Amino acid sequence: MKRIFALIAVAVLVAFAAPAFAANPFADVPMNHWAYDAVAQLAANGIVVGYPDGAYKGPQPATRYELAAVVARALANVDMNKASKQDLEMLKKLVVEFKSELDALGVKVDKLDARVAVLEERIGGWKFSGNFRFTAKWADGNVNPWGVDQDSNWSVDRFRWNIVKYVDDKVTLNVRLQGGGGDSLDVVRAYATIQFPWDITVQVGRFPLDWEADFYATDFAGYNMNDAYVTDYDPLATAIWFQKPFSMGSFEMFVAHDEDDAYSDFYRYGARLAFDMNENLKLAANYVKFDYQDGEDLSTLWGDLIVNFNENIAFKGQYFAQDSAWDANAWKAILEVKQDALKFTDLWVEYAQIDRGFYFRNADPYAWTLSAGTLKNDFLESTFTDTRILNIVARQKWNDQWWTYVRYLDFDVDNGYALGINNGQMAMMYCDYKQYTVSVRYNYTPNLWFELGYDYVDLDEAAKPFFDYDGEYGDSMVWFRTTVNF
């Protein structure tokens, strides 16, 4: 009887152990397995440099761990100047085949998937993309509340061609050609991005820089409805930029030299210290200084706060302190609610206060269609009086084809309005007004869409007589836009 029980115990043990032996990851991969041909082809193309010991073992059987190590090395070290689309397809197939072994080796599969996506983007070492935009405008009248012509016009107001060359794993070159709106095609960006040890990244040349991208609303195409107060440089003149991440954030700094400017040559310096405390709290301290050769220097220190209550609702705030002739300050508070929370729309509610004399040396915040030149134009770069702004944007994505948005802007200045002189004529540079915008967008394809919009400005009654000298006041606009991304 004891012998019978012993035989039963051995049988049970073998039954449970058999699957484990069959799935042994150290077992040799059969020599007729397709992975050998795939690895051999990648090796012939210079994508795979051999097994972990540096030798390609030819007909000798390999374990699944060895082949998994080859796949991981190939993804990490692939030369995109040599790789073809077929090479990447084989790599993707090998990643799927050896996912378990890669995971056992400590190689995160999700990171490998992201790496494959990057490789597909960089195949051949080149990447080309761009943007074409045609806009037809029909304006009611020929002058907006700031003395800027708003005649009806049709134009190719933007053409961009982006060229990226992935030189190697450490160096990338970027060039942007841009034209439109009557401007000839010109090189507006040209810079090198260089990866140094210790996760240090450096950019040299003419490149974009924006430290306020989280703090302004956009339409569905990404066009800003309330641009940055200080940064959003595109490009940042001729500059050098440095970034070093750390466990809870990153440190950035730049120095730029502007050689052709109304204020003569000047240097521009900036530094940013950002903290991602956790998924719900982000803080940043920023500083930018304009160091003029002739004229008074201008520096701005500001802080950022982002509180994510959950993945759909966030509070954002900024406070700016400016060192200039006026020593003016500004601040804004924002509530952002995404469409997943409200179901039928997302919502951006922003309130801002700007002191008299606050300089907008770079961007023109809240400039949108008829309100272009609100805070900055050819003869104005600072606020004439204390200003309060309420900016509300609601965007609706009904399905993949139909998107809409509405916008309400309330521009409230002390003393009602301010006046200036433009080419010998009196012009309204600053006044109370309300602006209403509505837009409908149809996505014909993922890269081609049409937009029909209407914009109306309700100017303060006290300011309207100053625009009656030509008999018309440009208070509304209809526009039709065609955009192609490629």
KABEL-V199895 format. One line per field, one symbol per residue. psi: psi as a letter, one per 40 degrees, with the letter a starting at -180 (. if undefined). Layout:
BEGIN
psi->???
END
This chain:
BEGIN
psi->ddddddddddddddddddddddeheeiihieeidddddddddddeedheaideehhebehiiidddddddddddddehheddiidddddddddddddfddddddeehhdddddddddddddeheeihhiahhhhhhhhigaehiefehhfihihigehhhhhhhhgdaeehhhhhhhiaifeiihihdhhihhhhiiffhhhhhahiihheedefiiiadeehhegiiddbfhgigahihihhhiadeaihiiihihhegideaiiihiiihhhhgdaeehhiihihhhhgidhihihihhiiihhhhdaeehihhiihhhhhaddfiiiiihhhhhidddedeiihhhhhihhihehhgdcigiehhbeehedehadfheihdihihhhhhhhihhdaddhiiiiihhhhhiiediiiihhfeihihehihiihhhiihhhhdidehiihhihhhhgihdddddeeedeeihgeiihihhhhhh.
END
